[in-house]
Amino acid sequence: MAIIIYSLCTLTSLACAWLLLGSYRRTRHRLLFWSGASFIAMTVNNVFLVLDKVVFPDVYLLPMRQISALVAMLLLLYGLIYEKE
């Protein structure tokens, strides 16, 4: 059951990134770019989660998961603070 939930979270993050970056390509609003980049990093975080919990349960991947989550939040925070319309 866990693999299904982790996989759905990964696919949802990927779909959000795809939609945000597609909308950025059409409108060129910079906040859409930073949000899409953040969701790409969240997708990477979810991939590390699947690898950590399902594929390689004996390998300690928590630091990689935390770094990718930090990158995702910093990208979104940068976009929210420094991008002006």
N, C-alpha and C positions, 0 to 999 in steps of 0.2 A: 504493500500500500504506500509505503514511504517513497519508493521510486516513482510512482505515478504522481504524487504530489510535487516532489522535487522537479520532475520533468515538466509538469504543467507550469510551475513557477518560472522555469527557464524559458519555456516557449512564450509565456506571457511577457516576460521582460524583453525578449527578442522582438515580439510583435509590437510592443510599445516603442522600442528604438526604431524599428522599421517605419512605423507611422509618423513618428516625430521627425525623423530625418527626411522622409518623403515630403512632409509638409514644409520643412525648412527649404528643401530644394525648390519648391514652388513659390514660397513667399519671401524667402531670405530674411526672416526674422531671426536674429541671433540667439534669442532665448530658446527657440526650438532646437537650434544646433546644440547648445549646452545641455538641454534636457535629453536629447537623443544620445549624446556622448555619455551622459550619466547612466542612461538605461543600457548602453552597451557595456559599461563597467559593471552594472548590476547583473547583466547576463553572464559575464565572466565570473562574477561572484557565485551565481547559481550553478554554473558548470563546476566550479571548485567544490561546491557543496555536494553535488552528485558524486564527484570523484572521491571526496573525503568520506562520505557516509556509505556509499553503495559499492563503488568500483574498487577502491583501495581502503578498506576500513582499518587496516593496520598502519597506514601512513598518516602522519600528523600534518594535515594541511591547513590547520587553523590560522597560522600567520598569513598564508596566501589569501585566505578568505577575508581576513580582516583588512589586509592591504587593499584588496580590490574594492571592499565596501568603503574604505576611507577615500579612495580615488573617486568612486562614484559620488559620494557626498560632497567632496571638494569641487568636482566639476559643476555640480548643480549649484553649490553655494557661490562659486565664482560667477556663473551666469546670472544668478539672481542679484548679486551685489553690483557687479561692474558693467553689465550690459544695460544701456539706456535706450529707450525707444526714440 
